[in-house]
Amino acid sequence: MPIYEYISEAPSDPEQSCRICSRGFELRRPIDRAALVVCPLCKNPVKKVISRINTPKITKPLSVTDAKKAGFTVLERRDQGVYEKL
């Protein structure tokens, strides 16, 4: 299930919203369910926040031995359109 982030539509006014939705909160919900429109605690309007995704960072290029250990076939270009398996 994906994690969605929500924040109060009036984050600058603490009297209108609870401390949870004024700072923002995460909620795990199925994809087929509609997005929240009100805070589950204080029932004030909230909006869904577009957040960054987590992507792995590759610190160095894979070596030939690392690629072979991972199950890839490593080819080296020998001529125009001719490749040799290493």
C-alpha positions in Angstrom: 0.0 0.0 0.0 1.3 3.4 -0.8 1.9 6.1 1.8 0.2 9.5 1.2 1.1 12.8 2.8 -1.5 15.3 3.9 -1.4 18.8 5.4 -4.0 21.2 6.6 -5.3 23.7 4.1 -4.8 26.4 6.7 -1.4 25.5 8.2 -0.7 29.1 9.3 -3.9 29.2 11.5 -3.3 26.8 14.5 -6.8 27.5 15.9 -8.5 26.0 12.8 -6.6 22.8 12.8 -5.1 20.3 15.2 -1.4 19.9 15.8 -1.3 16.8 13.7 -2.7 18.1 10.5 -1.0 21.6 10.9 2.4 19.9 10.7 1.4 17.3 8.2 0.9 13.6 8.5 1.4 10.4 6.5 -1.3 7.8 6.0 -1.1 4.3 4.4 -4.1 3.8 2.2 -5.1 1.5 -0.7 -4.8 2.9 -4.2 -8.5 2.4 -5.0 -9.7 4.5 -2.1 -10.4 8.2 -2.5 -8.1 10.8 -1.1 -8.9 12.3 2.3 -10.6 15.7 2.3 -10.9 16.2 6.1 -8.5 15.4 9.0 -9.5 12.2 10.8 -9.1 13.9 14.2 -10.3 17.5 13.9 -12.4 17.2 10.7 -10.9 20.3 9.2 -10.1 20.3 5.4 -6.7 18.8 4.4 -5.0 18.5 1.0 -2.7 15.8 -0.4 0.9 16.8 -0.7 3.1 15.6 -3.6 6.2 14.2 -2.0 9.6 13.1 -3.3 10.1 9.4 -4.1 12.9 7.3 -2.8 15.3 6.2 -5.5 18.5 4.2 -4.9 21.7 6.1 -5.6 24.5 4.4 -7.4 27.8 5.6 -6.1 30.1 3.9 -8.6 29.5 2.2 -12.0 29.2 -1.5 -11.9 32.3 -3.5 -12.8 32.3 -6.5 -15.2 32.5 -8.9 -12.3 29.7 -7.2 -10.4 27.5 -7.3 -13.5 28.2 -11.0 -14.0 27.5 -11.8 -10.3 24.1 -10.0 -10.7 23.3 -12.3 -13.6 23.8 -9.9 -16.6 25.5 -10.8 -19.8 28.4 -8.5 -20.5 29.2 -7.7 -24.1 32.2 -5.7 -25.5 32.1 -3.9 -28.8 34.7 -5.3 -31.2 33.7 -3.8 -34.6 30.8 -2.0 -36.3 27.8 -4.1 -35.1 30.0 -6.9 -33.7 30.0 -7.7 -30.0 31.9 -10.3 -28.1 30.7 -11.9 -24.9 33.1 -11.4 -22.0 
